[in-house]
Amino acid sequence: MVGPILHLKVEGRTGADKAAQGQRRHVMHIGVGKATTIDELQIRWPGSAAQTFKGPIAVDQTYDVREGDTVLKIAAPPAVRIKQAAR
């Protein structure tokens, strides 16, 4: 099973990356250099048509994207539990 393939357009340049094979939930980290926004993000889902999001898209964010979404949603941060040390 091949995962989704991402195509990015940043500062006029295009690049691509793909998710690891066999993962049910894909978390991808993509470097964009010193760019502060992404001009366009296209996701090619396995067995489906491509999905395109037009920018500006903020960098240094985690997005929760599901096949068929029409809007990019910023993912909720993971829960953090802070416990006081036992005395």
Number of C-alpha atoms within 10 A of each C-alpha: 8 13 18 21 17 20 18 22 18 20 14 9 8 12 12 13 14 16 16 16 11 10 11 8 9 15 12 13 10 14 9 16 7 8 12 14 16 19 19 18 21 17 22 17 17 13 9 11 11 16 15 17 17 13 13 13 16 14 15 12 10 16 15 14 15 12 14 11 12 11 12 15 13 12 11 9 7 6 6 6 6 6 6 6 5 4 3
